Amino acid sequence: MQFYRTEPTAFSSWRMAILMGANTRTYKFALGHALLALAAEGRDSATLAEIAVPYSLAIAQHSQQYPQAPRAGSLGEADYLSIVAQEADDTLTAGAATERLMAATVRSMPGMVMSKFHNLRGTDGVPRPFYEMPDRSAGSLVRFTPDLRQVAQSPYMPVLQQELVTRWALVESAFDADIGSSLVRSGLLVSDDSELVLDLVRRAPVAQTRPAPIGFQYGRCFYCRTPLDGLLVDVHVDHVYPYSLMTTGAWRGPDLNGVWNLVVACAPCNPAKSNRTPTEAEGRRLIQRNEAILASPHPLKRTVSLLLNSWGHSSTSFYRWVDDLAHFRD
């Protein structure tokens, strides 16, 4: 809950649902996609059947590329994902879910995801829920809360959409690596140019780097804290501890091109920071950002935790040690 207390807004509550919730399947991302799409139209409610339209199409599209659940174990004939697999081709050809897939979606969605979307382990759920669902019939009216409408109609909606898509891709990659609910055992890599997050198992691109950590920064520039209203060319990935420390051959610390050291910054702040080492406040902010990642079941969590373990440091002592190394080089 510290994530929410730091910035108690509807946006933080939404990010808790998307970034902090457990992922045994990818249904919450399909539901998040559907909720944003419908609420962005200015609607304050929708029936289960209406929500099932964008939900089922998104699941079908994603299922063609990556598994939507851990590979361990076989799916029964009546399992929802089995029906998705059987109906995906016809759904994508038509651009809308088949009658059978729609019926399965409406039938399974309430208990499968809608009753769980707000859940967070060890808490009473996200502080600000986004809908109310009185019953589970196909015509049941799901009422959107003002918080959902605020999130969906915000100018920062593109950022939230990119966060959701990227998180979805990272979880799919974890499932595709056949590691079940333990997430990515080997962690994730960042490409040499810092532009892509890579699946370590296959060294294959998973998603762009920029959207991956931005939710853990509350959608703000890491340095000036200005809200970022898009993820276009004027938003940069920056190394908090400058990558140039590694170019002399004398660096004896961790890889500075790792997820733990990469943040998102606005265009003015990135060149202004240049190659300087972080201030004390920036160092604390980096620790807080990474602690938020470690408190989530996000696939990036494993990457950060492996780093700490490999260097034999506790979280706080690790950053103190890196900071000492960086300032010694200065």
Helices and strands as residue ranges (DSSP letters): H 2-6, H 10-15, I 16-20, H 27-40, E 45-47, H 48-63, H 80-94, H 99-109, I 110-114, E 131-132, E 141-144, H 146-152, H 157-176, G 180-182, E 188-190, E 196-199, E 204-208, H 211-214, G 215-217, E 235-239, G 243-246, G 259-261, E 262-266, H 269-273, H 280-294, H 299-310, H 315-329
